[in-house]
Amino acid sequence: MKISISRSKGAEAAVNSTGGHLSTRDRVLEVACELFSEVGFHGTHLREICKRAGTNVAGVCYHFHDKQGLYQAVVMEAGRRLSDYDEGLVFSQHLPPEERLQKFVESLLTKLNADGAWIAKLLARELVNPACGARNYAVSGLERNFILLQSALRQLHGDNSEAIRLHTLSLISECVFYSLAGENQEHPLIQLAAPLPNRSRLARLITQRSLGSLDMNGAKPEVSQP
């Protein structure tokens, strides 16, 4: 379910993709996703979550028990969204492996960039400063993406387990970085390469770089235009 929250209108603006108002639990969860990803576990206060979600601490505790329980629910939500089945990938099975890899990369970028890239921000925070022992939930959400990317790379370059695993991890890390960069276009580092390409072009560049570095003969394979 896609949820959209407008800070300026508070809880009354929290609606789902069909236009219906959200339950208290969903409002709290969506606000928490935004705040925990922006300022981390210790920088987020329940009173601010309650204010934005239009509820009180008792309402939060009823659904999530406490702040730690709410944070774990947020990380689980990140994992769920990352592992969501992408119907578009079904139609990529007939494509050559390098084009299928590009589709996988673009799908991951789409998930990481959704709703202000809060999932990418949360993953980055968890990598630097894991909180509440909940980090495994988010990582499990990336597992399916890791398997798909790794499978496509193995089809192209054989079963070099160490190299394939590391290149798959690099692909994911690039997707996380560019998702964060897309939300910080004015940062001096991002300005060095501004403007950033659109998502499709970015997926193609990431794919080509990975295939080129894996190619045993040093040639850089080309990925067909979408």
C-alpha positions in Angstrom: 0.0 0.0 0.0 1.4 3.3 -1.0 1.0 6.0 1.6 1.5 9.8 1.3 1.8 12.2 4.2 1.8 16.0 3.9 3.5 17.6 6.9 1.6 20.8 6.5 -1.8 19.2 6.9 -0.8 16.6 9.5 -2.9 13.5 10.1 -5.8 14.7 7.9 -3.5 14.5 4.9 -2.4 10.9 5.5 -4.1 8.8 2.8 -3.5 5.6 1.0 -3.2 5.0 -2.7 -7.0 4.7 -3.1 -7.7 8.0 -1.4 -8.9 6.5 1.9 -7.8 7.8 5.3 -5.3 5.7 7.1 -5.6 3.9 10.4 -3.8 5.3 13.4 -1.3 2.5 13.2 -0.5 3.3 9.6 -0.2 7.0 10.2 2.2 6.5 13.1 4.3 4.0 11.1 4.6 6.3 8.0 5.6 9.3 10.1 8.1 7.1 12.0 9.6 5.9 8.7 10.3 9.5 7.8 11.6 10.7 11.1 13.8 7.7 12.0 15.4 7.8 8.5 16.0 11.5 8.8 17.3 11.9 12.3 17.9 8.4 13.5 16.6 6.4 16.5 18.0 8.7 19.2 17.1 11.9 17.4 13.5 11.0 17.0 11.0 11.7 19.8 7.6 10.1 20.3 6.0 13.4 21.0 6.9 14.6 17.5 5.7 11.4 15.9 2.4 11.8 17.8 2.1 15.5 16.7 2.5 14.7 13.1 0.4 11.5 13.1 -2.5 13.1 15.1 -2.4 10.7 18.0 -1.0 10.4 21.5 1.7 8.3 23.3 -1.0 5.9 24.5 -2.0 5.3 20.8 1.6 4.6 19.8 2.1 2.2 22.8 -1.1 0.4 22.0 0.1 -0.5 18.5 3.9 -0.7 19.0 4.5 -1.0 22.8 7.3 1.5 22.9 9.8 3.5 20.8 12.0 0.5 20.3 9.0 -1.5 19.1 8.1 1.2 16.7 11.6 1.4 15.3 11.6 -2.3 14.7 8.3 -2.0 12.9 9.9 0.7 10.7 12.9 -1.5 9.8 10.6 -4.4 9.1 8.5 -2.1 6.8 11.7 -1.2 4.9 12.5 -4.9 4.5 9.0 -5.6 3.3 9.1 -2.9 0.7 12.5 -4.0 -0.5 11.4 -7.6 -0.9 8.1 -6.7 -2.6 7.6 -8.7 -5.8 8.2 -6.5 -8.9 5.8 -7.7 -11.6 7.8 -5.8 -14.2 10.7 -8.3 -13.7 8.5 -11.2 -14.8 8.6 -9.8 -18.4 12.3 -9.5 -18.3 13.0 -13.2 -18.1 13.2 -13.5 -21.9 15.8 -10.7 -22.1 19.6 -11.3 -22.4 21.3 -11.6 -19.0 22.9 -8.1 -19.2 19.6 -6.4 -20.0 17.9 -8.4 -17.2 20.6 -7.3 -14.8 19.8 -3.7 -15.8 16.1 -4.2 -15.1 17.0 -5.6 -11.6 19.2 -2.6 -10.9 16.5 -0.2 -12.0 13.9 -2.0 -9.9 16.1 -1.6 -6.8 16.7 2.0 -7.5 13.0 2.6 -7.7 12.4 1.0 -4.3 15.2 2.8 -2.7 14.1 6.2 -4.1 10.5 5.9 -3.1 9.0 8.5 -0.7 12.0 10.7 -0.3 14.5 7.8 -0.3 13.7 7.0 3.3 14.7 3.3 2.9 18.1 4.3 1.6 18.6 6.8 4.4 17.6 4.1 7.0 20.0 1.6 5.5 22.8 4.1 5.6 22.1 4.9 9.3 21.9 1.3 10.2 25.2 0.6 8.6 26.9 3.4 10.5 25.1 3.1 13.8 22.7 0.1 14.1 20.0 0.6 16.7 17.9 -1.8 18.7 19.3 -4.9 17.1 16.7 -4.5 14.3 19.1 -4.2 11.4 18.7 -7.8 10.2 15.1 -7.0 9.2 16.2 -4.5 6.6 19.1 -6.7 5.4 16.6 -9.6 4.9 14.7 -7.3 2.6 17.7 -6.9 0.4 18.4 -10.6 0.3 16.0 -11.3 -2.7 17.6 -8.4 -4.6 21.0 -9.7 -3.8 20.1 -13.2 -5.1 18.6 -11.8 -8.3 21.6 -9.6 -9.1 24.1 -12.3 -8.2 22.2 -14.8 -10.4 22.4 -12.5 -13.4 26.1 -11.8 -12.9 26.8 -15.5 -12.6 25.1 -16.2 -15.9 27.4 -13.7 -17.6 30.7 -14.5 -15.9 30.5 -18.0 -14.4 30.5 -19.1 -10.8 33.4 -17.0 -9.4 31.8 -16.9 -6.0 34.0 -14.3 -4.3 34.1 -11.9 -7.2 30.4 -12.3 -7.9 29.4 -11.7 -4.3 31.6 -8.6 -4.0 30.4 -7.1 -7.2 26.8 -7.8 -6.2 27.4 -5.9 -3.0 29.0 -3.1 -4.9 25.9 -2.9 -7.2 23.6 -2.6 -4.1 25.9 0.0 -2.5 25.9 2.1 -5.6 22.1 2.0 -5.7 22.0 3.2 -2.1 24.5 6.0 -2.7 22.7 7.3 -5.8 19.4 7.2 -4.0 20.8 9.4 -1.3 22.5 11.6 -3.8 19.2 12.2 -5.6 17.8 13.7 -2.4 20.9 15.9 -1.9 21.4 17.4 -5.4 22.9 20.6 -3.9 25.6 18.8 -2.0 29.1 19.9 -3.2 30.1 16.3 -3.9 27.0 15.7 -6.0 27.6 18.9 -7.8 30.8 17.5 -9.2 28.7 15.2 -11.5 25.5 17.3 -11.7 23.1 16.9 -13.1 22.6 13.2 -12.2 21.1 11.1 -15.0 17.5 9.8 -14.8 16.8 6.4 -13.2 16.9 4.4 -16.4 20.2 5.9 -17.6 21.7 5.6 -14.1 20.7 1.9 -14.0 22.4 1.4 -17.4 25.6 3.1 -16.3 25.8 1.1 -13.0 25.2 -2.1 -15.0 27.8 -1.3 -17.6 30.4 -0.4 -15.0 29.9 -3.7 -13.1 30.0 -5.8 -16.3 33.0 -4.1 -17.5 34.9 -4.7 -14.3 34.0 -8.3 -14.3 34.8 -9.0 -17.9 37.8 -11.4 -18.0 39.2 -9.9 -21.3 38.9 -6.3 -20.2 36.3 -5.5 -22.8 33.3 -3.5 -21.6 30.0 -5.1 -22.5 27.3 -2.8 -23.8 23.8 -3.0 -22.5 21.1 -2.5 -25.0 19.0 0.7 -24.8 15.7 0.2 -23.0 
